[in-house]
Amino acid sequence: MMGTAADPGLVPRAIQALFEHIGQATDRVFTVTMSMMEIYCEMLNDLLDPTKMNLDVQERELPNGRGAVLQVKHLTEGKVASAAAALALIQQGQDNRKVGATAYNDQSSRSHTLCRFLVESAPAAAVGSSGSSSSSSAVTRTSAWLTLVD
């Protein structure tokens, strides 16, 4: 999924495309928040803070009957402003991943990794340079999740 420096895999390409799109959108202000977890022996572990293990999942209802979202309690999240920052966090998470030798691979992963990005945006005209609303009226924000699974 990660590939090599000479031939990047799906994850670095997707992250690069995301931040290229954000860079081209001059009419919106974006915030990207990232988390990374692994499923290992049927437990969720935080790969950005390896002291947080066996985390709980809960379903949270969205306002106005818009459905629900799954939330991992106490999962570390970090804001990332560039593809390089996101890839650095992913490398940190990869270093904390459970691996072990098999007959075919010295560093076989023993887990599945989920790398989640929350991408939020608002019209640039409605958001000041500090990222806060420029008036007391409510600003409509758009949000979406991008989850990469390995």
N, C-alpha and C positions, 0 to 999 in steps of 0.2 A: 504493500500500500504506500510506503514511503519512497521506494525507488532509490536511486543514487543521485549524486550531484550531477553526473553527466546525463542521466535519464530519470528525471523526477517522476514519482508515482502519482497516483490519483489524489492523495491527500495534499501534497504541496501544490499540485496544479489547481485543485479546487479552491484552496485558500488564496493563492495568487489571483485567480479569476475573481473571487469575491472582493478583494481589496482593490483590484483594478476597476471593477464596476463602481465601487464606493468612490474612488478617486475621480471618476468621470461624471458623477452626479453632482453638479454644482448647485442644484436647486434644493438639495436636502442635506441635513446634518445627520450623521450616523454614529451610533455607539455599538461596539461589538464586545460581547462578554463571552468568555470561553471557560469551559470546565472539561475535565478529562477523568474518566473512571474506567475500571476494569470489572468484568464479571469473572470471578475466580472461585471455583468450588461452590458455586451458587450463592456467592456473596458479592456485594458491590463495595469496591474499595476506591478511595480517592487517590488518583495518581499524582495530583499536584501537592497533596499533603499525605504521605504514606502512613501517618499516625492515625488517620481516619479510616477505619475498616468496618466492614459489615454495616454499611449505612442503610437506613430505612427509606423506602419509597412510599410516597403518598400521592393520592389523586386530589388535585385542587380544582374546584369548579371555577370557571371564568365568569365574570360579571355578565349580566343581561342574557343568561341562557346560551352563551356562545360555545358551550361544551366544557371540556376539562383538559387539564394538562398534568402529566406526571412530573412530580418534583422529588428530587433526592435530597433528603434532609441533611444539612451540615456539609454539603459538597462545596469544595473550594471553587470560587469563580474569580476570574481576573479579567479586567478590561484590556483589550489589545487594540492598538492603533495602526498596526501594519502587519503585513504577511510575515515579516521577519520576526516580530514579537510573538505572533501566534506559533510559528514554527519553533521558536526557542522554548515556549511553554510545552509544546508537544514533545520536544526532545527531553525536557525535564521529566515529563510523564512516562515516556518510553524507558528512561533510566530506572524508574521505579516499578516497572512491570515485572510480573512473575515469569521467569524463564527456567528451562532445564534442558538437559541433553536428552535426545532421542537417538534411535539408530540411524536416522536420516539427517539430523540437524543438531549441531552443538548448542544452539541458542533458540530452541523451539519455544514459542510462547505457550504458556499454560493457561491463558486467559483470553477473553475477548475484550477489546478496547472500544469504548464509546467516547468520541470527542464531539462535544456539543458547543455550537455557537448560537448565541442569541443575538440577532441583528435587529436593531431598532433604529427608526429614522423619523424625522419630523421635517416639515418644510423649513428651509433655511431662513425665510423671511420671518417666521414665528419664533425662532430661537436666536438668542443673543450670542455673542462670542464666548460667553462663559458656559453655554450649553443649557441655560435655563430659559424659560419662557420670557419673551420680551414684554408681555402684558399680563394683566390679571386673568384674561380669558383662557379657557382651556385650549391646549394645543393637541391636535389629533396626531397621535404617534402610530406608526405602523411597525409591527414586529413579526419576526419569523424565526423558526429554529432550523438550523442545518446540523444534522447529526451524521457523523462519519463513523462507520463501524468496521472494525478489523477483527 
